[in-house]
Amino acid sequence: MELKETIQKRYSVRSFSDKKPSSDIISEIIKYAHLAPSAGNLQARDFIIVDNIEIKKELSRAALDQEFIVEAPINIVVCANLNRISPYGARGKELYCIQDSAAAVEHILLLAVDNGLGTCWVGAFNENEASKILNLPTHVRPVAIIPIGYPKGRATTNPRIDTKILTHYNKW
């Protein structure tokens, strides 16, 4: 699939079939997500694969009871690794590692489409609860939960604001 086509086909999936993606597909997605740009090439992100139903239920509760987290056969939790960004000081820990994680998330979303899978970028969750559920060390911060699997049905595309309204040259 061409990149532009993949971008156009991506949408947020909140209903998944029971069919589980192969571990080879998930490994390939992580491999290419890891190629996303990162500040100073420090790669200050980690990926946690969650397929345990009980952990998915707990993550769903931490994420404002978004049930599709449980329905998805797999969740990828993308985390910022604060230790790996330390050369950049406070700005690195507050911003750069989040940007690194977000770049990897976008790669995951697009690679999923390229493999016939659906995803949803979930950022609405209680970070402290998710950290406890996943038993994360204090230097690892969950940034996004990405339910991933084969979509059940097809969503309609959402309208987009005209780019002329969003684009500004030199001055606001």
N, CA and C atoms as a LAMMPS dump frame, in Angstrom:
ITEM: TIMESTEP
0
ITEM: NUMBER OF ATOMS
516
ITEM: BOX BOUNDS ff ff ff
-5.0000000000000000e+02 5.0000000000000000e+02
-5.0000000000000000e+02 5.0000000000000000e+02
-5.0000000000000000e+02 5.0000000000000000e+02
ITEM: ATOMS id mol type element x y z
1 1 1 N 0.858 -1.18 0
2 1 2 C 0 0 0
3 1 3 C 0.9 1.237 0
4 2 1 N 0.543 2.218 -0.785
5 2 2 C 1.296 3.477 -0.815
6 2 3 C 1.025 4.273 0.462
7 3 1 N 1.987 5.091 0.868
8 3 2 C 1.878 5.85 2.117
9 3 3 C 0.629 6.725 2.151
10 4 1 N 0.377 7.478 1.087
11 4 2 C -0.785 8.377 1.079
12 4 3 C -2.085 7.592 1.225
13 5 1 N -2.157 6.443 0.584
14 5 2 C -3.346 5.599 0.69
15 5 3 C -3.504 5.077 2.112
16 6 1 N -2.397 4.682 2.721
17 6 2 C -2.43 4.195 4.103
18 6 3 C -2.926 5.291 5.039
19 7 1 N -2.417 6.495 4.866
20 7 2 C -2.846 7.622 5.708
21 7 3 C -4.336 7.879 5.522
22 8 1 N -4.804 7.845 4.29
23 8 2 C -6.227 8.101 4.027
24 8 3 C -7.127 6.998 4.591
25 9 1 N -6.649 5.774 4.641
26 9 2 C -7.461 4.647 5.12
27 9 3 C -7.486 4.529 6.644
28 10 1 N -6.574 5.22 7.333
29 10 2 C -6.512 5.1 8.787
30 10 3 C -7.702 5.782 9.444
31 11 1 N -8.317 5.095 10.362
32 11 2 C -9.392 5.667 11.171
33 11 3 C -9.371 4.984 12.535
34 12 1 N -10.021 5.576 13.515
35 12 2 C -10.044 5.004 14.863
36 12 3 C -11.058 3.873 14.922
37 13 1 N -10.568 2.704 15.281
38 13 2 C -11.398 1.495 15.374
39 13 3 C -11.754 1.268 16.837
40 14 1 N -13.04 1.1 17.093
41 14 2 C -13.5 0.855 18.462
42 14 3 C -14.352 -0.409 18.564
43 15 1 N -14.245 -1.245 17.535
44 15 2 C -14.947 -2.525 17.536
45 15 3 C -14.083 -3.532 16.774
46 16 1 N -13.724 -4.617 17.461
47 16 2 C -12.769 -5.566 16.92
48 16 3 C -13.362 -6.962 16.809
49 17 1 N -12.907 -7.704 15.8
50 17 2 C -13.303 -9.102 15.671
51 17 3 C -12.493 -9.936 16.66
52 18 1 N -12.848 -11.211 16.786
53 18 2 C -12.143 -12.111 17.704
54 18 3 C -10.798 -12.576 17.147
55 19 1 N -10.584 -12.395 15.856
56 19 2 C -9.358 -12.862 15.221
57 19 3 C -8.158 -12.081 15.753
58 20 1 N -7.15 -12.822 16.213
59 20 2 C -5.965 -12.204 16.811
60 20 3 C -4.869 -12.059 15.764
61 21 1 N -4.249 -10.89 15.681
62 21 2 C -3.11 -10.735 14.773
63 21 3 C -1.958 -11.654 15.196
64 22 1 N -1.205 -12.134 14.242
65 22 2 C -0.09 -13.028 14.569
66 22 3 C 0.993 -12.262 15.326
67 23 1 N 1.769 -12.998 16.08
68 23 2 C 2.876 -12.372 16.811
69 23 3 C 3.917 -11.834 15.825
70 24 1 N 4.024 -12.434 14.644
71 24 2 C 4.953 -11.93 13.631
72 24 3 C 4.549 -10.54 13.159
73 25 1 N 3.248 -10.328 12.954
74 25 2 C 2.77 -9.004 12.522
75 25 3 C 3.031 -7.975 13.618
76 26 1 N 2.722 -8.323 14.858
77 26 2 C 2.934 -7.393 15.972
78 26 3 C 4.422 -7.077 16.113
79 27 1 N 5.263 -8.086 15.991
80 27 2 C 6.717 -7.86 16.078
81 27 3 C 7.197 -6.946 14.958
82 28 1 N 6.671 -7.142 13.758
83 28 2 C 7.056 -6.285 12.639
84 28 3 C 6.603 -4.841 12.873
85 29 1 N 5.401 -4.679 13.402
86 29 2 C 4.891 -3.334 13.697
87 29 3 C 5.801 -2.642 14.712
88 30 1 N 6.186 -3.356 15.759
89 30 2 C 7.079 -2.777 16.771
90 30 3 C 8.444 -2.453 16.156
91 31 1 N 8.946 -3.345 15.323
92 31 2 C 10.242 -3.125 14.675
93 31 3 C 10.247 -1.809 13.904
94 32 1 N 9.195 -1.567 13.13
95 32 2 C 9.147 -0.351 12.321
96 32 3 C 8.719 0.871 13.133
97 33 1 N 7.948 0.674 14.182
98 33 2 C 7.608 1.793 15.072
99 33 3 C 8.875 2.311 15.741
100 34 1 N 9.767 1.4 16.026
101 34 2 C 11.036 1.759 16.663
102 34 3 C 11.932 2.594 15.734
103 35 1 N 11.634 2.606 14.449
104 35 2 C 12.394 3.419 13.499
105 35 3 C 11.903 4.86 13.438
106 36 1 N 10.879 5.188 14.217
107 36 2 C 10.377 6.564 14.267
108 36 3 C 11.489 7.486 14.77
109 37 1 N 11.455 8.746 14.363
110 37 2 C 12.493 9.666 14.827
111 37 3 C 12.445 9.848 16.343
112 38 1 N 13.586 10.204 16.894
113 38 2 C 13.65 10.466 18.329
114 38 3 C 14.726 11.514 18.604
115 39 1 N 14.525 12.267 19.662
116 39 2 C 15.462 13.332 20.041
117 39 3 C 16.849 12.737 20.269
118 40 1 N 17.825 13.273 19.563
119 40 2 C 19.2 12.823 19.725
120 40 3 C 19.398 11.349 19.429
121 41 1 N 18.432 10.728 18.749
122 41 2 C 18.426 9.289 18.482
123 41 3 C 18.564 8.476 19.775
124 42 1 N 18.024 9.003 20.867
125 42 2 C 18.102 8.309 22.155
126 42 3 C 17.007 7.249 22.316
127 43 1 N 16.006 7.28 21.435
128 43 2 C 14.96 6.254 21.406
129 43 3 C 14.323 6.06 22.788
130 44 1 N 13.866 7.167 23.347
131 44 2 C 13.358 7.188 24.722
132 44 3 C 11.908 6.713 24.808
133 45 1 N 11.686 5.502 24.33
134 45 2 C 10.335 4.919 24.365
135 45 3 C 10.457 3.413 24.512
136 46 1 N 9.44 2.836 25.112
137 46 2 C 9.341 1.39 25.281
138 46 3 C 7.952 0.959 24.853
139 47 1 N 7.81 -0.312 24.493
140 47 2 C 6.539 -0.859 24.02
141 47 3 C 6.159 -2.044 24.898
142 48 1 N 4.942 -2.014 25.418
143 48 2 C 4.449 -3.122 26.232
144 48 3 C 3.284 -3.757 25.483
145 49 1 N 3.388 -5.055 25.218
146 49 2 C 2.336 -5.797 24.523
147 49 3 C 1.449 -6.44 25.589
148 50 1 N 0.158 -6.139 25.52
149 50 2 C -0.789 -6.667 26.505
150 50 3 C -1.839 -7.503 25.78
151 51 1 N -1.874 -8.797 26.114
152 51 2 C -2.924 -9.657 25.571
153 51 3 C -3.674 -10.41 26.674
154 52 1 N -3.274 -10.184 27.912
155 52 2 C -3.93 -10.804 29.056
156 52 3 C -5.264 -10.109 29.325
157 53 1 N -6.338 -10.868 29.354
158 53 2 C -7.692 -10.306 29.488
159 53 3 C -7.854 -9.522 30.786
160 54 1 N -7.3 -10.001 31.868
161 54 2 C -7.453 -9.312 33.151
162 54 3 C -6.74 -7.962 33.143
163 55 1 N -5.562 -7.928 32.569
164 55 2 C -4.831 -6.654 32.483
165 55 3 C -5.563 -5.696 31.547
166 56 1 N -6.116 -6.227 30.445
167 56 2 C -6.893 -5.371 29.534
168 56 3 C -8.12 -4.79 30.253
169 57 1 N -8.765 -5.58 31.086
170 57 2 C -9.922 -5.08 31.848
171 57 3 C -9.498 -3.954 32.792
172 58 1 N -8.374 -4.141 33.458
173 58 2 C -7.881 -3.106 34.374
174 58 3 C -7.504 -1.838 33.608
175 59 1 N -6.842 -2.001 32.467
176 59 2 C -6.494 -0.835 31.646
177 59 3 C -7.75 -0.119 31.16
178 60 1 N -8.767 -0.886 30.797
179 60 2 C -10.033 -0.295 30.365
180 60 3 C -10.633 0.569 31.468
181 61 1 N -10.632 0.06 32.694
182 61 2 C -11.15 0.847 33.831
183 61 3 C -10.317 2.112 34.034
184 62 1 N -9.005 1.995 33.901
185 62 2 C -8.126 3.163 34.058
186 62 3 C -8.329 4.16 32.923
187 63 1 N -8.876 3.689 31.814
188 63 2 C -9.092 4.533 30.629
189 63 3 C -10.566 4.909 30.49
190 64 1 N -11.158 5.332 31.603
191 64 2 C -12.543 5.83 31.6
192 64 3 C -13.529 4.799 31.067
193 65 1 N -13.265 3.532 31.367
194 65 2 C -14.14 2.418 30.984
195 65 3 C -14.352 2.297 29.476
196 66 1 N -13.32 2.536 28.715
197 66 2 C -13.401 2.354 27.263
198 66 3 C -13.29 0.853 26.97
199 67 1 N -14.438 0.229 26.77
200 67 2 C -14.545 -1.228 26.658
201 67 3 C -13.813 -1.818 25.461
202 68 1 N -13.621 -1.041 24.401
203 68 2 C -12.958 -1.599 23.219
204 68 3 C -11.509 -1.973 23.516
205 69 1 N -10.962 -1.473 24.612
206 69 2 C -9.621 -1.875 25.046
207 69 3 C -9.628 -3.365 25.406
208 70 1 N -10.715 -3.808 26.021
209 70 2 C -10.859 -5.218 26.382
210 70 3 C -11.164 -6.037 25.134
211 71 1 N -11.992 -5.504 24.251
212 71 2 C -12.416 -6.222 23.049
213 71 3 C -11.254 -6.486 22.094
214 72 1 N -10.327 -5.547 21.994
215 72 2 C -9.183 -5.725 21.094
216 72 3 C -8.343 -6.908 21.569
217 73 1 N -7.911 -7.754 20.665
218 73 2 C -7.117 -8.91 21.088
219 73 3 C -5.774 -8.532 21.705
220 74 1 N -5.239 -7.399 21.281
221 74 2 C -3.935 -6.95 21.775
222 74 3 C -3.99 -5.454 22.03
223 75 1 N -3.257 -5.016 23.023
224 75 2 C -3.037 -3.589 23.252
225 75 3 C -1.533 -3.365 23.279
226 76 1 N -1.112 -2.32 22.616
227 76 2 C 0.28 -1.907 22.699
228 76 3 C 0.302 -0.627 23.522
229 77 1 N 1.015 -0.657 24.624
230 77 2 C 1.152 0.535 25.455
231 77 3 C 2.52 1.136 25.137
232 78 1 N 2.49 2.345 24.617
233 78 2 C 3.734 3.037 24.281
234 78 3 C 4.087 3.923 25.471
235 79 1 N 5.319 3.77 25.933
236 79 2 C 5.767 4.472 27.132
237 79 3 C 6.996 5.322 26.838
238 80 1 N 7.074 6.434 27.53
239 80 2 C 8.267 7.283 27.49
240 80 3 C 9.235 6.782 28.546
241 81 1 N 10.486 6.608 28.152
242 81 2 C 11.518 6.161 29.083
243 81 3 C 12.36 7.377 29.47
244 82 1 N 12.099 7.898 30.656
245 82 2 C 12.743 9.134 31.11
246 82 3 C 14.245 8.994 31.314
247 83 1 N 14.722 7.811 31.623
248 83 2 C 16.164 7.62 31.811
249 83 3 C 16.923 7.773 30.504
250 84 1 N 16.302 7.353 29.417
251 84 2 C 16.989 7.387 28.13
252 84 3 C 17.071 8.787 27.527
253 85 1 N 16.36 9.75 28.09
254 85 2 C 16.333 11.112 27.541
255 85 3 C 17.102 12.083 28.434
256 86 1 N 17.744 11.594 29.476
257 86 2 C 18.374 12.441 30.484
258 86 3 C 19.374 13.468 29.968
259 87 1 N 20.102 13.253 28.848
260 87 2 C 21.025 14.308 28.407
261 87 3 C 20.329 15.647 28.125
262 88 1 N 19.029 15.62 27.903
263 88 2 C 18.295 16.841 27.579
264 88 3 C 17.656 17.507 28.797
265 89 1 N 17.904 16.989 29.97
266 89 2 C 17.405 17.616 31.191
267 89 3 C 15.895 17.63 31.288
268 90 1 N 15.369 18.68 31.923
269 90 2 C 13.931 18.777 32.195
270 90 3 C 13.107 18.808 30.909
271 91 1 N 13.541 19.563 29.917
272 91 2 C 12.773 19.64 28.663
273 91 3 C 12.679 18.262 27.993
274 92 1 N 13.753 17.498 28.07
275 92 2 C 13.734 16.148 27.517
276 92 3 C 12.725 15.261 28.215
277 93 1 N 12.696 15.361 29.553
278 93 2 C 11.782 14.518 30.332
279 93 3 C 10.339 14.979 30.231
280 94 1 N 10.113 16.27 30.035
281 94 2 C 8.751 16.805 29.948
282 94 3 C 8.19 16.75 28.53
283 95 1 N 9.057 16.841 27.525
284 95 2 C 8.56 16.977 26.157
285 95 3 C 9.16 15.987 25.168
286 96 1 N 10.465 15.904 25.076
287 96 2 C 11.086 15.131 23.999
288 96 3 C 10.71 13.656 24.034
289 97 1 N 10.69 13.056 25.218
290 97 2 C 10.351 11.629 25.287
291 97 3 C 8.88 11.403 24.927
292 98 1 N 8.026 12.401 25.178
293 98 2 C 6.62 12.309 24.766
294 98 3 C 6.546 12.401 23.243
295 99 1 N 7.316 13.299 22.654
296 99 2 C 7.36 13.413 21.197
297 99 3 C 7.89 12.119 20.577
298 100 1 N 8.928 11.555 21.146
299 100 2 C 9.469 10.283 20.65
300 100 3 C 8.39 9.204 20.658
301 101 1 N 7.648 9.148 21.749
302 101 2 C 6.585 8.152 21.883
303 101 3 C 5.472 8.404 20.867
304 102 1 N 5.103 9.664 20.7
305 102 2 C 4.032 10.007 19.762
306 102 3 C 4.411 9.66 18.325
307 103 1 N 5.667 9.876 17.966
308 103 2 C 6.122 9.505 16.617
309 103 3 C 5.996 7.996 16.416
310 104 1 N 6.353 7.223 17.434
311 104 2 C 6.235 5.766 17.359
312 104 3 C 4.768 5.342 17.279
313 105 1 N 3.9 6.038 18.016
314 105 2 C 2.468 5.739 17.968
315 105 3 C 1.945 5.903 16.545
316 106 1 N 2.305 7.005 15.905
317 106 2 C 1.831 7.232 14.534
318 106 3 C 2.312 6.13 13.597
319 107 1 N 3.544 5.701 13.766
320 107 2 C 4.039 4.589 12.949
321 107 3 C 3.196 3.336 13.192
322 108 1 N 2.864 3.055 14.445
323 108 2 C 2.048 1.879 14.778
324 108 3 C 0.688 1.97 14.088
325 109 1 N 0.059 3.137 14.16
326 109 2 C -1.265 3.306 13.553
327 109 3 C -1.215 3.035 12.05
328 110 1 N -0.2 3.55 11.381
329 110 2 C -0.094 3.384 9.929
330 110 3 C 0.325 1.962 9.55
331 111 1 N 1.233 1.384 10.299
332 111 2 C 1.639 0.009 10.024
333 111 3 C 0.488 -0.967 10.239
334 112 1 N -0.362 -0.682 11.199
335 112 2 C -1.533 -1.53 11.425
336 112 3 C -2.424 -1.519 10.179
337 113 1 N -2.71 -0.338 9.654
338 113 2 C -3.528 -0.228 8.441
339 113 3 C -2.878 -1.01 7.31
340 114 1 N -1.587 -0.865 7.151
341 114 2 C -0.853 -1.548 6.086
342 114 3 C -0.965 -3.064 6.206
343 115 1 N -1.221 -3.557 7.414
344 115 2 C -1.37 -4.993 7.662
345 115 3 C -2.828 -5.425 7.791
346 116 1 N -3.768 -4.537 7.43
347 116 2 C -5.186 -4.882 7.486
348 116 3 C -5.785 -4.837 8.877
349 117 1 N -5.09 -4.181 9.804
350 117 2 C -5.547 -4.096 11.198
351 117 3 C -6.128 -2.723 11.487
352 118 1 N -6.855 -2.636 12.583
353 118 2 C -7.398 -1.376 13.056
354 118 3 C -6.831 -1.05 14.425
355 119 1 N -6.823 0.236 14.736
356 119 2 C -6.29 0.719 16.009
357 119 3 C -7.085 1.929 16.474
358 120 1 N -6.813 2.325 17.69
359 120 2 C -7.323 3.585 18.211
360 120 3 C -6.268 4.129 19.173
361 121 1 N -5.922 5.387 18.996
362 121 2 C -4.952 6.035 19.876
363 121 3 C -5.705 6.472 21.123
364 122 1 N -5.465 5.811 22.237
365 122 2 C -6.129 6.14 23.498
366 122 3 C -5.145 6.904 24.376
367 123 1 N -5.479 8.155 24.635
368 123 2 C -4.66 8.977 25.51
369 123 3 C -5.396 9.354 26.782
370 124 1 N -6.696 9.077 26.803
371 124 2 C -7.523 9.406 27.967
372 124 3 C -7.482 8.23 28.946
373 125 1 N -6.554 8.309 29.885
374 125 2 C -6.469 7.284 30.922
375 125 3 C -5.748 7.864 32.127
376 126 1 N -5.974 7.241 33.264
377 126 2 C -5.298 7.638 34.49
378 126 3 C -3.885 7.057 34.447
379 127 1 N -2.931 7.934 34.257
380 127 2 C -1.538 7.514 34.082
381 127 3 C -1.006 6.744 35.285
382 128 1 N -1.319 7.205 36.484
383 128 2 C -0.834 6.52 37.689
384 128 3 C -1.417 5.118 37.795
385 129 1 N -2.701 4.985 37.489
386 129 2 C -3.345 3.661 37.531
387 129 3 C -2.727 2.735 36.49
388 130 1 N -2.566 3.231 35.268
389 130 2 C -1.97 2.405 34.212
390 130 3 C -0.561 1.965 34.604
391 131 1 N 0.197 2.855 35.198
392 131 2 C 1.555 2.508 35.645
393 131 3 C 1.531 1.396 36.682
394 132 1 N 0.588 1.47 37.62
395 132 2 C 0.457 0.42 38.642
396 132 3 C 0.047 -0.9 38.012
397 133 1 N -0.926 -0.854 37.12
398 133 2 C -1.428 -2.07 36.464
399 133 3 C -0.298 -2.783 35.728
400 134 1 N 0.533 -2.004 35.058
401 134 2 C 1.616 -2.569 34.251
402 134 3 C 2.914 -2.752 35.034
403 135 1 N 2.863 -2.361 36.304
404 135 2 C 4.031 -2.496 37.18
405 135 3 C 5.261 -1.794 36.597
406 136 1 N 5.049 -0.571 36.128
407 136 2 C 6.121 0.177 35.48
408 136 3 C 7.063 0.787 36.507
409 137 1 N 8.354 0.811 36.205
410 137 2 C 9.278 1.533 37.079
411 137 3 C 8.996 3.031 36.983
412 138 1 N 9.435 3.782 37.957
413 138 2 C 9.103 5.21 38.015
414 138 3 C 9.656 6.014 36.844
415 139 1 N 10.675 5.531 36.168
416 139 2 C 11.245 6.269 35.03
417 139 3 C 10.555 5.947 33.694
418 140 1 N 9.516 5.119 33.738
419 140 2 C 8.767 4.763 32.528
420 140 3 C 7.346 5.291 32.667
421 141 1 N 6.947 6.112 31.695
422 141 2 C 5.658 6.808 31.757
423 141 3 C 4.76 6.369 30.593
424 142 1 N 3.581 5.795 30.874
425 142 2 C 2.687 5.406 29.781
426 142 3 C 2.136 6.64 29.067
427 143 1 N 2.237 6.639 27.748
428 143 2 C 1.807 7.784 26.943
429 143 3 C 0.536 7.468 26.172
430 144 1 N 0.437 6.251 25.639
431 144 2 C -0.72 5.882 24.829
432 144 3 C -1.011 4.398 24.973
433 145 1 N -2.292 4.078 24.954
434 145 2 C -2.748 2.693 24.88
435 145 3 C -3.319 2.541 23.471
436 146 1 N -2.83 1.542 22.746
437 146 2 C -3.302 1.339 21.381
438 146 3 C -3.927 -0.045 21.262
439 147 1 N -5.272 -0.131 21.351
440 147 2 C -5.931 -1.396 21.052
441 147 3 C -5.697 -1.715 19.573
442 148 1 N -5.379 -2.963 19.273
443 148 2 C -5.068 -3.333 17.891
444 148 3 C -5.646 -4.713 17.577
445 149 1 N -6.246 -4.798 16.404
446 149 2 C -6.829 -6.06 15.961
447 149 3 C -7.527 -5.862 14.628
448 150 1 N -8.235 -6.882 14.207
449 150 2 C -8.98 -6.787 12.952
450 150 3 C -10.297 -6.071 13.22
451 151 1 N -10.602 -5.032 12.448
452 151 2 C -11.826 -4.265 12.69
453 151 3 C -13.078 -5.096 12.432
454 152 1 N -14.103 -4.792 13.201
455 152 2 C -15.426 -5.363 12.984
456 152 3 C -16.237 -4.265 12.294
457 153 1 N -16.52 -4.429 11.013
458 153 2 C -17.234 -3.385 10.274
459 153 3 C -16.291 -2.286 9.836
460 154 1 N -16.863 -1.221 9.312
461 154 2 C -16.074 -0.088 8.802
462 154 3 C -16.698 1.206 9.3
463 155 1 N -15.877 2.046 9.878
464 155 2 C -16.348 3.347 10.363
465 155 3 C -16.415 4.334 9.204
466 156 1 N -17.197 5.351 9.393
467 156 2 C -17.23 6.428 8.408
468 156 3 C -16.087 7.389 8.71
469 157 1 N -15.623 8.07 7.678
470 157 2 C -14.541 9.023 7.9
471 157 3 C -15.088 10.272 8.576
472 158 1 N -14.269 10.852 9.408
473 158 2 C -14.647 12.07 10.107
474 158 3 C -14.292 13.286 9.263
475 159 1 N -15.094 14.318 9.342
476 159 2 C -14.766 15.522 8.573
477 159 3 C -13.496 16.169 9.125
478 160 1 N -12.788 16.84 8.267
479 160 2 C -11.55 17.517 8.645
480 160 3 C -11.693 19.017 8.403
481 161 1 N -11.064 19.789 9.248
482 161 2 C -11.025 21.236 9.066
483 161 3 C -10.178 21.517 7.828
484 162 1 N -10.598 22.453 7.016
485 162 2 C -9.854 22.823 5.816
486 162 3 C -8.446 23.267 6.207
487 163 1 N -7.449 22.745 5.514
488 163 2 C -6.059 23.076 5.851
489 163 3 C -5.748 24.555 5.675
490 164 1 N -6.523 25.27 4.873
491 164 2 C -6.31 26.714 4.721
492 164 3 C -6.545 27.444 6.042
493 165 1 N -7.442 26.906 6.857
494 165 2 C -7.731 27.511 8.167
495 165 3 C -6.601 27.205 9.151
496 166 1 N -5.96 26.068 8.97
497 166 2 C -4.931 25.607 9.915
498 166 3 C -3.518 26.051 9.564
499 167 1 N -3.34 26.565 8.354
500 167 2 C -1.99 26.881 7.879
501 167 3 C -1.721 28.376 8
502 168 1 N -0.593 28.711 8.617
503 168 2 C -0.197 30.089 8.84
504 168 3 C 1.236 30.28 8.352
505 169 1 N 1.514 31.37 7.699
506 169 2 C 2.848 31.633 7.179
507 169 3 C 3.496 32.789 7.948
508 170 1 N 4.656 32.517 8.523
509 170 2 C 5.525 33.495 9.178
510 170 3 C 4.934 34.141 10.423
511 171 1 N 3.731 34.659 10.359
512 171 2 C 3.107 35.333 11.509
513 171 3 C 1.723 34.758 11.727
514 172 1 N 1.27 34.881 12.933
515 172 2 C -0.09 34.433 13.257
516 172 3 C -1.062 35.369 12.739
